Amino acid sequence: MASDTPESLMALCTDFCLRNLDGTLGYLLDKETLRLHPDIFLPSEICDRLVNEYVELVNAACNFEPHDSFFSLFSDPRSTRLTRIHLREDLVQDQDLEAIRKQDLVELYLTNCEKLSAKSLQTLRSFSHTLVSLSLFGCANIFYEEENPGGCEDECLVNPTCQVLVKDFTFEGFSRLRFLNLGRMIDGVPVESLLRPLHSLATLDLSGIQTSDAAFLTQWKDSLVSLVLYNMDLSDDHIRVIVQLHKLRHLDISRDRLSSYYKFKLTRKVLSLFVQKLGNLMSLDISGHMILENCSISKMDEEAGQTSIEPSKSSITPFRALKRPLQFLGLFETSLCRLTHIPAYKVSGDKNEEQVLNAIEAYTEHRPEITSRAINLLFDIARIERCNQLLRALKLVITALKCHKYDKNIQVTGSAALFYLTNSEYRSEQSVKLRRQVIQVVLNGMESYQEVTVQRNCCLTLCNFSIPEELEFQYRRVNELLLSILNPTRQDESIQRIAVHLCNALVCQVDNDHKEAVGKMGFVVTMLKLIQKKLLDKICDQVMEFSWSALWNITDETPDNCEMFLNFNGMKLFLDCLKEFPEKQELHRNMLGLLGNVAEVKELRPQLMTSQFISVFSNLLESKADGIEVSYNACGVLSHIMFDGPEAWGICEPQREEVEERMWAAIQSWDINSRRNINYRSFEPILRLLPQGISPVSQHWATWALYNLVSVYPDKYCPLLIKEGGMPLLRDMIKMATARQETKEMARNSILSSLGVSKSAQNFSFLLAKDIPTKERTQCGKIQSSDQAGQRANECLNAKVPFRAVRRFIAVWFPLQTLKYHRF
């Protein structure tokens, strides 16, 4: 199982400082510009972490707003020291690099920073004397500068400026530079002249750059240890140059087989040349290449013996000449990955889970097009088979989704894979921390990509979590996203259905503060709009039923949401739905449950006091829909209305007495053993109907409800009744002259059930007597008859059990009997 190790103190402090910049590290100058406090001096370890974590927060955290002048905090190297920073995406602009130009940077990784222009090239010169590693991967515009449109051709006049390619920049003066990544640089940049001043390069990445003459690479034949030529259209001339780079330890000539047509085909001869000439090679990637001729041994030879990584047993014939197994061999989307004996410790491919995970790990950062296809293979593995490296798979998919949150293919395949990787089968292997990371990237995807498939996958993945418990740390955010999905203009029914289900679950078991907050976000209004749309279409489906159910949950003990329901024509929609869908039992139950919540709010009950509404509620008393639920809820609504007394009955028809008689008849028709499709979190609204004589029928309904729940679901509702003070209220009601005899009998039975009396044998557990010490409780046993009850009561007195406890026991067991036991 994944570890739930807490974050380090450094990580927590860094996060806090970044979220409270103007209260910790700096102050606001002119309410806009950040300035570092003059008494703060930070070493490079802290400064680097602050910058790198800031970039991560901007790209991954929804509730983190970037600050325009953040980089100005590090403008003075006398108080802050930057050495190794990684910046990515559109977060970074020319002025940000300009702000830190005085720093002595050793590593500067700029990834897909498309807002950087040629101004930043000049800023790079400021770091030339210290820079060892530089990545400009995907910075497509950094070799462009703006020019006055006056000299441009006519088509340029459409834009305020023209983009002109800078051709005179070189790395002259970058004497310490050893690592350089120019991957995905725009066409037209003179790579050879650009790189000529660098004399000691050790690592070079020219991914996606096309050059017909690679001879310039030989100037580093004695220093270059890593060369990446991904998606370069190779030729025999390129191969002749590559094999001269005898110090190479890592060579990547892989390609994306779907991106374009390549003339070059790998042959057995080329692979043999690599093995013979590049004796230091430890890592080779030839993914995506078509192998022109057979490079493998016969099938019969391959099947002989156990799987081995020894070069002498290699299924790939040219690799039998290797001196040692390779550390890494990239064979993704090649036929070679399916062979048995591959001389490498780690192989990327599509044969099995291990190869697929290696591919995702190797290609995530810079090759989203390959990564998405590898994740799609992982999706198939998780869907059809069992994922054996679950934690590794989850972490890799999470990393890919974070790294490429604007890449459609990654978001589609990644969110689909997460659905299967987080299902109940794998839950025990996942830590709380890891599952929260999944939730974060899922919500990021929902925010960043409005594409239907992504939204559906993300919603389905959220269904794998315990709701609302596991989503509570992002409660507001997830509700806002779901409400935006439920915009009635959307046409995708499947997404609406899942989103309504999630909304319903999110408001079902949370406190009232959460419900009020969600109501203010527009939850009630959104649900009513969905219902209205379904009414117009004359469709009663799951979206319609779930919407009413969600309203039922969000209005529970939440007066503000109940009032919102009434203010936005909720009662009209109720009547229209009742008329349009008279046979939909589930719908009727949900609607009446909601109106029960409205009726519990004294200030809102006058709005229900109309002849039309009372007539509808009265007629529903006789409904047999969904067992007793519709009749029960209708009676609950009327019970609260009756509780306000005759003076509040402001209508002539139907008459109060007539409605009361129908309520009595309905309650008497219900089976007290009915299983219920309802969930009470509190009995408070029911209990308030007990200590009153204004409406005996309301009192009777409340008592019936309690007796039904504590006798059918004793484990759940007996503790709740006792906890909320229901026992003394029931005892007091039994003494009331206005209460009916059958009401008192149910109250008595409710007390007995809550104290442990089974209805079949009337086994009264004296263990539950509150005032009896534990030692004496164990002596009392169980009571099975009235005679035995008296006998045990006498025994308790002899055992010196407090008299008040025995008296309470007698009051419960013999509430109406004349006591003949002289010792009392």
C-alpha positions in Angstrom: 0.0 0.0 0.0 1.2 3.5 -0.7 2.5 5.5 2.2 0.5 8.3 3.8 3.7 10.0 5.0 3.1 13.6 5.9 4.7 16.4 3.9 8.0 17.7 5.1 8.3 20.9 7.1 10.1 22.5 4.2 7.3 21.6 1.8 4.6 22.9 4.1 6.5 26.2 4.8 7.2 26.7 1.1 3.6 26.2 0.2 2.4 28.6 3.0 4.9 31.3 1.9 3.9 31.1 -1.7 0.2 31.3 -0.9 0.9 34.3 1.4 3.7 36.2 -0.3 2.8 39.7 0.8 2.5 38.5 4.4 5.7 36.5 4.6 8.5 37.1 2.2 7.5 40.4 0.7 5.3 43.4 0.7 3.2 45.2 -2.0 4.7 48.4 -3.4 2.0 50.6 -4.8 -0.5 47.8 -4.2 0.9 45.9 -7.3 4.6 45.2 -7.3 6.1 42.7 -4.9 9.2 43.6 -3.1 11.3 41.4 -0.8 11.4 42.5 2.9 14.8 44.2 3.4 15.8 41.9 6.3 15.3 38.6 4.5 18.3 36.7 3.0 17.6 33.3 1.4 20.1 30.7 0.2 19.9 29.0 -3.2 18.3 25.8 -1.8 15.3 27.8 -0.6 15.1 30.2 -3.5 15.2 27.4 -6.1 12.5 25.5 -4.2 10.3 28.6 -4.0 10.5 29.2 -7.7 10.1 25.6 -8.8 7.1 25.0 -6.4 5.6 28.3 -7.6 5.6 27.0 -11.2 4.0 23.7 -10.0 1.3 25.5 -8.1 0.4 27.7 -11.0 0.2 24.8 -13.3 -1.5 22.3 -11.0 -3.4 24.1 -8.3 -6.8 25.5 -9.1 -7.0 27.9 -6.2 -3.6 29.5 -6.7 -3.3 32.8 -8.5 0.0 33.8 -10.1 1.5 37.1 -9.2 2.7 39.3 -12.0 5.8 40.5 -10.2 6.7 37.2 -8.4 10.1 37.0 -10.1 11.0 40.5 -8.9 11.5 39.0 -5.4 14.7 37.4 -6.8 16.1 40.4 -8.6 18.9 41.1 -6.1 21.5 38.3 -5.7 22.7 39.9 -2.5 19.6 38.8 -0.7 18.4 35.8 -2.8 20.4 33.2 -4.7 19.0 31.2 -7.6 21.0 28.4 -9.2 18.7 25.7 -10.6 15.2 26.6 -11.8 12.6 24.8 -14.1 10.0 27.0 -15.7 7.2 25.8 -18.0 4.2 26.8 -20.1 2.8 30.3 -20.6 3.6 31.3 -17.0 7.0 32.7 -18.0 7.3 35.9 -20.0 10.3 38.0 -21.1 10.0 40.4 -18.2 10.3 37.4 -15.7 13.6 36.3 -17.1 14.7 40.0 -17.2 13.9 40.3 -13.4 16.4 37.6 -12.5 19.1 38.4 -15.0 21.6 39.2 -12.3 21.5 35.7 -10.8 24.3 33.2 -11.4 22.1 30.4 -12.8 23.7 27.0 -13.3 20.6 25.2 -14.6 17.8 26.9 -16.5 15.0 24.6 -18.0 12.4 26.4 -20.1 9.8 24.0 -21.3 7.0 25.0 -23.8 7.4 28.7 -22.8 5.8 30.0 -25.9 5.4 33.6 -24.7 9.2 34.1 -24.6 10.5 36.1 -27.5 14.0 37.1 -28.8 14.2 39.6 -25.9 14.8 36.6 -23.7 17.7 35.5 -25.9 19.5 38.6 -24.9 18.7 37.9 -21.2 20.2 34.5 -21.6 23.6 36.1 -22.3 23.5 37.4 -18.7 23.8 33.8 -17.6 26.5 32.8 -20.1 29.4 32.8 -17.6 27.7 30.4 -15.2 25.2 28.3 -17.2 25.9 24.6 -17.4 22.5 23.2 -18.4 20.0 25.0 -20.7 16.8 23.7 -22.1 14.7 25.7 -24.6 12.4 22.7 -25.4 9.2 23.9 -27.1 10.0 27.6 -26.8 8.9 28.1 -30.4 8.9 31.9 -30.4 12.2 32.6 -28.6 14.0 33.1 -32.0 11.4 35.6 -33.2 11.4 39.3 -32.6 8.9 42.0 -33.4 9.5 44.5 -36.1 7.7 47.6 -37.1 5.1 46.6 -39.7 6.0 49.5 -41.9 8.5 47.4 -43.8 6.3 44.2 -43.9 4.4 42.8 -46.8 0.6 43.5 -47.0 -0.4 40.4 -45.1 1.6 41.4 -42.1 -0.4 44.6 -41.7 -3.2 42.6 -40.3 -1.2 42.3 -37.1 0.2 45.2 -35.1 3.7 43.7 -35.4 5.6 41.3 -37.7 7.5 38.3 -36.4 11.0 38.2 -37.8 13.4 35.2 -37.3 16.6 36.1 -35.4 19.5 34.4 -37.2 22.5 36.2 -35.7 22.3 34.8 -32.2 24.9 32.2 -31.2 26.0 30.6 -27.9 29.2 32.6 -28.0 30.5 33.1 -24.5 28.6 30.1 -23.0 31.9 28.4 -22.1 30.6 26.3 -19.3 27.5 24.9 -21.1 27.4 21.1 -21.2 23.8 20.3 -21.5 21.6 21.8 -24.2 18.1 21.0 -25.3 16.7 22.7 -28.4 13.9 20.2 -29.0 11.0 21.3 -31.2 12.7 24.5 -32.3 11.0 26.2 -35.2 12.2 25.6 -38.7 14.7 28.1 -40.1 17.0 28.4 -37.1 20.6 27.9 -38.3 21.4 25.1 -35.8 25.0 24.6 -37.0 26.1 28.2 -36.6 24.1 28.5 -33.4 26.0 25.7 -31.8 29.5 26.2 -33.3 30.9 28.2 -30.4 30.2 25.4 -27.9 33.3 23.3 -27.6 32.5 20.8 -24.8 28.9 19.7 -25.1 28.1 16.5 -23.3 24.4 16.3 -23.9 22.5 17.5 -26.9 18.7 17.2 -27.7 17.7 18.2 -31.3 14.2 16.6 -31.2 12.1 17.5 -34.2 14.8 19.6 -35.9 15.5 18.7 -39.5 19.0 19.0 -40.8 20.3 17.3 -43.9 23.9 17.6 -42.9 24.8 16.4 -39.4 28.6 16.5 -39.9 28.8 19.4 -37.4 28.1 16.9 -34.6 31.6 15.4 -35.0 33.1 18.5 -33.3 31.9 16.9 -30.0 33.0 13.3 -30.8 35.3 13.3 -27.8 32.8 14.8 -25.3 29.2 14.0 -26.4 27.7 11.3 -24.2 24.0 11.8 -24.9 22.4 12.6 -28.3 18.6 12.8 -28.9 17.5 13.0 -32.5 13.8 12.2 -32.0 11.7 12.7 -35.1 14.6 13.7 -37.2 14.4 12.4 -40.7 17.5 10.3 -40.8 19.6 9.1 -43.7 22.7 7.0 -44.2 24.8 10.1 -43.8 23.4 10.7 -40.4 24.2 7.2 -39.3 27.8 7.6 -40.5 28.2 10.7 -38.4 26.5 9.1 -35.3 28.8 6.1 -35.2 31.8 8.5 -35.0 30.6 9.8 -31.7 32.4 7.0 -29.8 31.8 8.4 -26.3 28.0 8.1 -26.6 26.3 6.4 -23.7 22.7 7.3 -24.7 21.4 7.5 -28.3 17.8 8.3 -29.1 16.8 8.1 -32.8 13.2 7.2 -32.1 10.3 8.7 -34.0 6.5 9.1 -33.8 5.3 6.6 -36.4 2.0 8.5 -36.8 3.3 12.1 -37.2 4.7 11.9 -40.8 6.3 9.7 -43.4 10.0 8.9 -43.0 12.0 7.4 -45.8 14.7 6.0 -43.5 14.3 2.4 -42.4 16.4 0.6 -39.7 18.3 -2.4 -40.9 20.2 -5.1 -39.3 23.4 -3.5 -40.6 22.6 -0.2 -38.8 22.0 -1.9 -35.5 25.2 -3.9 -35.9 27.1 -0.6 -36.6 25.8 0.9 -33.3 26.9 -2.2 -31.4 30.4 -2.3 -33.0 31.2 1.4 -33.0 29.5 2.7 -29.9 31.2 0.5 -27.2 30.1 2.7 -24.3 26.4 2.6 -25.2 24.1 2.0 -22.2 20.8 3.3 -23.5 19.4 3.1 -27.0 15.9 4.2 -28.2 14.7 3.1 -31.7 11.0 3.3 -30.9 8.6 3.8 -33.8 11.0 2.6 -36.5 10.1 0.1 -39.2 12.7 -2.7 -39.3 13.4 -3.3 -42.9 14.7 -6.8 -42.7 14.5 -9.6 -40.2 16.7 -8.9 -37.2 15.5 -11.6 -34.9 16.3 -15.3 -34.4 14.0 -18.1 -35.5 10.8 -18.7 -33.5 12.0 -22.1 -32.5 15.3 -20.8 -31.1 13.5 -18.0 -29.3 11.2 -20.4 -27.4 14.0 -22.5 -26.1 15.1 -21.8 -22.6 14.0 -19.3 -20.0 13.7 -15.6 -20.6 17.1 -14.0 -20.4 18.7 -10.5 -20.8 22.1 -11.9 -21.6 23.4 -10.5 -24.9 24.6 -14.0 -26.0 21.0 -15.3 -25.9 19.4 -12.2 -27.4 16.4 -12.7 -29.8 17.6 -9.5 -31.6 20.6 -10.9 -33.6 22.7 -7.7 -33.9 22.6 -7.2 -30.1 24.3 -10.5 -29.4 27.6 -8.6 -29.9 26.9 -6.3 -26.9 29.4 -6.6 -24.1 26.7 -6.1 -21.5 22.9 -5.7 -21.3 21.7 -2.2 -22.0 20.3 -0.2 -19.1 17.4 1.0 -21.4 16.2 -0.1 -24.8 13.3 1.8 -26.4 11.3 -0.5 -28.6 7.8 1.2 -28.3 5.7 0.5 -31.4 8.2 -1.8 -33.0 7.9 -5.5 -33.7 11.1 -6.2 -31.7 9.4 -5.4 -28.3 7.4 -8.7 -28.6 10.5 -10.9 -28.7 11.4 -13.0 -25.6 15.1 -12.4 -25.0 15.8 -8.7 -25.0 19.3 -7.7 -23.7 18.2 -4.8 -21.5 17.2 -4.2 -17.9 14.4 -1.8 -18.9 12.5 -2.0 -22.1 9.8 0.4 -23.4 7.2 -1.3 -25.7 3.6 -2.5 -25.9 4.0 -6.2 -25.1 3.1 -6.1 -21.4 2.4 -3.8 -18.5 6.1 -3.4 -17.5 7.0 -2.2 -21.1 4.0 0.1 -21.2 4.8 1.7 -17.9 8.4 2.1 -18.9 7.2 3.9 -22.0 5.0 6.3 -20.1 7.9 7.0 -17.7 10.4 7.7 -20.5 8.3 9.9 -22.8 5.9 11.9 -20.5 7.8 15.1 -20.2 8.6 15.8 -23.9 6.5 13.5 -26.0 2.8 13.7 -25.2 1.9 12.2 -28.5 3.7 8.9 -27.6 2.6 9.1 -23.9 -1.1 9.3 -24.8 -0.8 6.1 -26.8 1.1 4.3 -24.0 -1.6 5.4 -21.5 -4.2 4.1 -23.8 -2.5 0.7 -23.7 -2.4 0.9 -19.9 -6.1 1.7 -20.0 -6.7 -1.6 -21.8 -4.6 -3.5 -19.3 -6.5 -2.0 -16.3 -9.9 -2.6 -18.1 -9.4 -6.2 -19.3 -6.7 -7.6 -17.0 -5.4 -6.7 -13.5 -2.8 -4.0 -13.1 0.0 -5.5 -11.1 2.0 -2.3 -10.6 -0.9 -0.2 -9.5 0.9 2.5 -7.5 3.5 3.1 -10.2 0.8 3.2 -12.8 -1.3 5.7 -10.9 1.7 8.0 -10.2 2.8 8.0 -13.8 -0.7 8.8 -15.1 -1.0 11.6 -12.5 2.3 13.0 -13.6 1.3 12.9 -17.3 -2.0 14.7 -16.6 -0.3 17.4 -14.5 2.4 17.9 -17.1 0.0 18.1 -20.1 -3.3 19.5 -18.7 -4.0 21.3 -22.0 -3.3 18.3 -24.2 -6.6 16.7 -25.3 -5.3 13.2 -26.0 -3.5 13.0 -22.7 -6.5 14.2 -20.8 -8.9 11.7 -22.6 -6.7 8.7 -22.2 -5.4 9.6 -18.8 -8.9 10.3 -17.3 -10.1 7.0 -18.8 -7.2 5.1 -17.3 -7.8 6.7 -13.8 -11.4 5.4 -13.8 -10.2 1.8 -13.9 -7.1 2.4 -11.7 -9.2 3.8 -8.9 -12.1 1.4 -8.8 -13.0 -0.7 -5.7 -10.7 -3.6 -6.7 -7.6 -1.5 -6.1 -8.8 0.8 -3.3 -7.0 -1.0 -0.5 -3.7 -0.4 -2.2 -4.1 3.3 -2.4 -3.3 5.8 0.4 -5.4 8.9 1.2 -2.6 11.1 -0.1 -2.5 9.3 -3.5 -6.3 9.3 -3.9 -6.3 13.1 -3.2 -3.7 13.6 -5.9 -6.0 11.7 -8.3 -9.0 13.9 -7.4 -6.8 17.0 -7.9 -5.8 16.1 -11.5 -9.3 15.0 -12.3 -10.7 18.4 -11.3 -7.8 20.1 -13.2 -8.9 18.2 -16.3 -12.6 19.2 -15.8 -11.5 22.8 -15.5 -9.1 22.9 -18.3 -10.9 20.8 -20.9 -14.6 21.2 -21.7 -14.4 18.3 -24.2 -17.3 15.8 -23.7 -15.2 12.7 -23.3 -12.9 14.3 -20.8 -15.8 15.5 -18.7 -17.5 12.1 -18.8 -14.3 10.3 -17.8 -13.6 12.7 -15.0 -17.2 12.4 -13.6 -17.1 8.6 -13.8 -13.7 8.6 -12.0 -15.1 10.8 -9.2 -17.8 8.1 -8.7 -15.1 5.7 -7.5 -14.6 7.8 -4.4 -16.5 7.8 -1.1 -18.7 10.8 -1.4 -18.7 13.3 0.2 -15.9 12.1 2.6 -13.1 11.8 0.1 -14.1 15.0 -1.9 -14.6 17.2 1.1 -11.1 18.7 0.9 -12.2 20.1 -2.5 -15.9 20.5 -1.7 -16.5 23.9 -3.1 -14.5 23.4 -6.2 -16.1 20.1 -7.2 -19.6 21.5 -6.7 -18.8 24.6 -8.9 -17.4 22.3 -11.6 -20.4 20.0 -11.5 -22.9 22.9 -11.6 -21.1 24.3 -14.7 -21.5 20.9 -16.3 -25.2 20.8 -15.5 -25.8 23.9 -17.6 -29.1 23.0 -19.3 -27.8 24.1 -22.6 -25.6 21.0 -22.7 -27.0 18.2 -24.8 -25.0 15.2 -23.4 -27.4 13.3 -21.3 -24.9 10.8 -20.0 -22.7 13.6 -18.4 -25.8 15.3 -17.0 -26.9 12.0 -15.4 -23.6 11.3 -13.8 -23.1 15.0 -12.6 -26.6 15.1 -11.0 -25.9 11.8 -9.3 -22.6 13.3 -7.9 -24.3 16.5 -6.8 -26.9 14.5 -5.0 -24.3 12.4 -3.2 -22.3 15.5 -2.3 -25.2 17.2 -0.4 -26.6 14.0 1.1 -24.4 13.5 4.2 -22.9 16.9 4.9 -23.5 19.5 7.5 -25.9 22.5 7.0 -23.1 25.0 6.5 -21.9 23.1 3.5 -25.5 22.9 2.1 -26.0 26.6 2.6 -22.8 27.4 0.8 -23.7 25.1 -2.1 -27.1 26.7 -2.3 -25.6 30.1 -2.7 -23.4 28.8 -5.6 -26.7 28.3 -7.5 -27.3 24.6 -6.7 -31.1 25.0 -6.2 -31.5 27.2 -9.2 -29.5 24.8 -11.4 -31.6 21.8 -10.4 -34.9 23.7 -11.0 -33.7 24.7 -14.5 -32.9 21.1 -15.3 -36.3 20.0 -14.1 -37.9 22.8 -16.2 -36.0 21.7 -19.3 -37.1 18.1 -18.8 -40.7 19.2 -18.3 -40.6 21.1 -21.6 -39.3 18.0 -23.3 -42.0 15.9 -21.4 -39.2 13.5 -20.2 -39.0 11.9 -16.8 -35.7 10.2 -16.7 -32.9 9.7 -14.1 -31.8 13.4 -14.5 -35.3 14.5 -13.5 -35.6 12.1 -10.6 -32.0 12.8 -9.3 -32.6 16.5 -9.6 -35.6 16.3 -7.2 -33.7 13.9 -5.0 -30.8 16.4 -4.8 -33.2 19.2 -3.9 -34.7 17.0 -1.2 -31.2 16.5 0.3 -30.0 20.1 0.0 -33.1 21.5 1.6 -32.9 19.2 4.6 -32.8 21.4 7.7 -31.6 24.3 5.6 -34.3 27.1 5.6 -32.4 29.3 3.2 -32.4 26.6 0.5 -36.1 25.9 1.2 -36.9 29.5 0.7 -34.9 29.6 -2.5 -36.9 26.7 -3.8 -40.1 28.6 -3.3 -38.8 31.8 -4.7 -37.8 30.2 -8.0 -41.2 28.7 -8.7 -40.5 25.3 -7.2 -44.1 24.7 -6.2 -45.3 25.3 -9.8 -42.8 22.8 -11.1 -44.0 20.4 -8.4 -47.6 20.7 -9.6 -46.6 20.5 -13.3 -44.5 17.3 -12.7 -47.3 15.7 -10.7 -49.7 16.4 -13.5 -47.3 15.4 -16.4 -46.0 12.2 -14.7 -48.8 10.8 -12.6 -47.4 7.3 -12.6 -43.8 8.0 -11.6 -43.5 6.8 -8.1 -39.9 7.6 -7.5 -40.4 11.1 -8.7 -43.4 11.6 -6.4 -41.5 10.3 -3.4 -38.6 12.7 -4.0 -40.9 15.7 -4.5 -42.9 15.0 -1.4 -39.7 14.5 0.6 -38.5 17.9 -0.5 -41.8 19.5 0.4 -41.6 17.9 3.8 -38.3 19.9 4.4 -40.1 23.1 3.3 -43.0 22.4 5.6 -40.6 22.1 8.6 -39.7 25.8 8.3 -42.4 27.7 10.2 -41.8 31.0 8.3 -42.4 29.2 5.0 -45.5 27.2 5.8 -47.9 30.1 5.0 -46.8 29.8 1.4 -48.1 26.2 1.4 -51.5 27.2 2.8 -53.5 27.4 -0.4 -56.5 25.4 -1.3 -54.7 24.0 -4.3 -51.6 22.8 -2.4 -53.6 21.4 0.6 -55.9 19.5 -1.8 -53.0 18.0 -3.6 -51.3 16.9 -0.4 -54.6 15.5 0.9 -55.2 13.4 -2.2 -51.6 12.1 -2.0 -52.4 10.6 1.4 -54.2 7.8 -0.4 -51.3 7.1 -2.8 -49.8 3.6 -2.8 -46.8 4.7 -4.8 -43.4 3.5 -3.6 -44.9 1.6 -0.7 -46.0 4.0 1.9 -43.4 6.7 1.1 -45.5 9.2 -0.9 -48.4 8.9 1.5 -46.0 9.2 4.5 -44.3 12.3 3.1 -47.6 13.9 2.2 -48.8 13.3 5.8 -45.6 14.7 7.1 -46.1 18.0 5.2 -49.7 18.2 6.5 -48.6 17.4 10.0 -46.3 20.4 10.2 -49.0 22.6 8.7 -51.6 21.3 11.3 -49.0 22.0 14.0 -49.5 25.7 13.5 -53.1 25.4 14.9 -56.6 26.1 13.6 -56.0 29.9 13.4 -53.3 29.3 10.7 -55.8 27.4 8.5 -56.6 30.3 6.3 -58.6 28.5 3.6 -62.2 27.4 3.4 -61.7 24.3 1.3 -60.7 21.7 2.2 -61.7 22.0 5.8 -59.1 21.3 8.5 -61.3 18.5 10.1 -61.7 16.8 6.8 -58.0 16.8 6.2 -57.4 15.5 9.7 -59.7 12.6 9.2 -57.9 11.6 6.0 -54.6 11.8 7.8 -55.8 9.5 10.6 -57.1 7.0 8.0 -53.8 7.1 6.0 -51.7 6.5 9.1 -53.8 3.6 10.2 -53.5 2.0 6.8 -49.7 1.8 7.0 -47.8 -1.3 8.0 -45.7 -0.5 11.1 -43.1 -3.0 9.8 -42.6 -1.3 6.5 -39.1 -1.1 5.2 -38.2 2.5 4.4 -36.5 4.2 1.5 -35.4 7.2 3.6 -32.5 8.3 5.7 -32.8 10.6 8.8 -29.8 12.4 10.1 -31.8 14.0 12.9 -35.2 13.4 14.5 -35.4 17.1 15.7 -38.2 18.1 13.2 -40.2 15.0 14.2 -39.6 15.4 17.9 -40.9 18.9 18.0 -44.4 17.6 17.1 -44.6 15.4 20.3 -45.0 17.9 23.2 -48.1 19.6 22.0 -51.9 19.2 22.1 -52.9 21.5 19.2 -52.8 18.7 16.6 -53.1 15.1 17.9 -52.9 13.8 14.4 -49.5 15.5 13.9 -48.4 13.9 17.2 -49.6 10.6 16.1 -47.7 10.8 12.7 -44.5 11.7 14.5 -44.9 8.8 17.0 -45.7 6.4 14.2 -42.5 7.6 12.4 -40.3 7.0 15.4 -41.8 3.6 16.3 -41.4 2.4 12.7 -37.8 3.5 12.5 -36.6 2.3 15.9 -38.3 -1.1 15.5 -37.3 -1.8 11.8 -33.8 -0.2 12.0 -32.9 -0.4 15.7 -29.1 -0.4 15.3 -29.3 2.9 13.4 -32.2 4.8 15.0 -32.4 3.7 18.6 -29.1 5.5 19.5 -30.3 8.5 17.6 -33.6 8.7 19.5 -31.8 8.5 22.8 -29.1 10.9 21.8 -31.5 13.6 20.7 -33.6 13.4 23.9 -36.6 11.6 22.4 -37.1 9.3 25.4 -38.3 11.9 27.9 -40.5 13.5 25.3 -42.2 10.2 24.6 -42.6 9.5 28.3 -44.1 13.0 28.8 -46.5 12.5 25.9 -47.8 9.2 27.4 -49.0 11.3 30.4 -50.8 13.9 28.2 -54.6 13.8 28.3 -54.9 15.1 24.7 -52.9 12.3 23.2 -54.9 9.4 21.8 -54.6 5.9 23.3 -53.1 4.4 20.2 -50.5 7.2 20.1 -49.5 6.4 23.7 -49.2 2.7 22.9 -46.8 3.4 20.0 -44.8 5.8 22.2 -44.5 3.0 24.8 -43.4 0.5 22.2 -40.9 3.0 20.9 -39.4 3.3 24.3 -39.2 -0.4 24.7 -37.6 -0.9 21.3 -35.0 1.8 22.1 -34.2 0.1 25.5 -33.6 -3.3 23.9 -37.0 -5.0 24.0 -37.6 -7.3 21.1 -41.1 -7.3 19.8 -41.2 -11.1 19.4 -40.1 -12.2 22.9 -40.4 -8.9 24.8 -36.8 -9.4 26.0 -36.1 -6.4 28.1 -32.4 -5.8 28.7 -31.8 -4.4 32.1 -28.2 -3.8 31.0 -29.4 -0.5 29.5 -30.6 1.0 32.7 -28.5 4.1 32.8 -28.1 4.4 36.6 -27.1 0.8 37.3 -23.4 0.2 37.9 -21.7 -2.1 35.4 -21.0 -4.8 38.0 -24.7 -5.0 38.9 -25.9 -4.9 35.3 -24.3 -8.2 34.5 -26.3 -9.8 37.3 -29.6 -8.7 36.0 -29.8 -10.8 32.9 -32.8 -10.5 30.5 -36.5 -10.3 31.4 -38.9 -12.5 29.5 -42.2 -12.0 31.3 -44.0 -9.6 33.6 -43.6 -12.0 36.6 -39.9 -12.3 35.9 -39.7 -8.5 35.6 -41.0 -8.1 39.1 -38.7 -10.8 40.4 -35.7 -9.2 38.8 -36.7 -5.8 40.1 -36.7 -7.3 43.7 -33.3 -8.9 43.0 -31.9 -5.5 42.0 -33.2 -3.9 45.1 -31.5 -6.6 47.2 -28.3 -6.0 45.2 -28.6 -2.3 46.4 -29.1 -1.0 42.9 -30.1 2.7 43.2 -33.9 3.0 43.8 -34.3 5.7 41.1 -33.0 3.2 38.5 -35.4 0.5 39.5 -38.3 2.9 39.6 -37.6 4.0 36.1 -37.4 0.4 35.0 -40.9 -0.2 36.6 -42.3 3.0 34.9 -41.3 1.6 31.5 -42.2 -2.0 32.0 -45.5 -1.5 33.9 -46.7 1.9 32.8 -50.4 1.2 33.3 -50.4 -1.7 35.8 -51.2 -1.6 39.5 -48.0 -2.6 41.2 -48.5 -5.4 43.8 -44.9 -6.0 44.8 -44.9 -4.9 48.5 -41.2 -4.3 48.6 -41.5 -1.3 46.3 
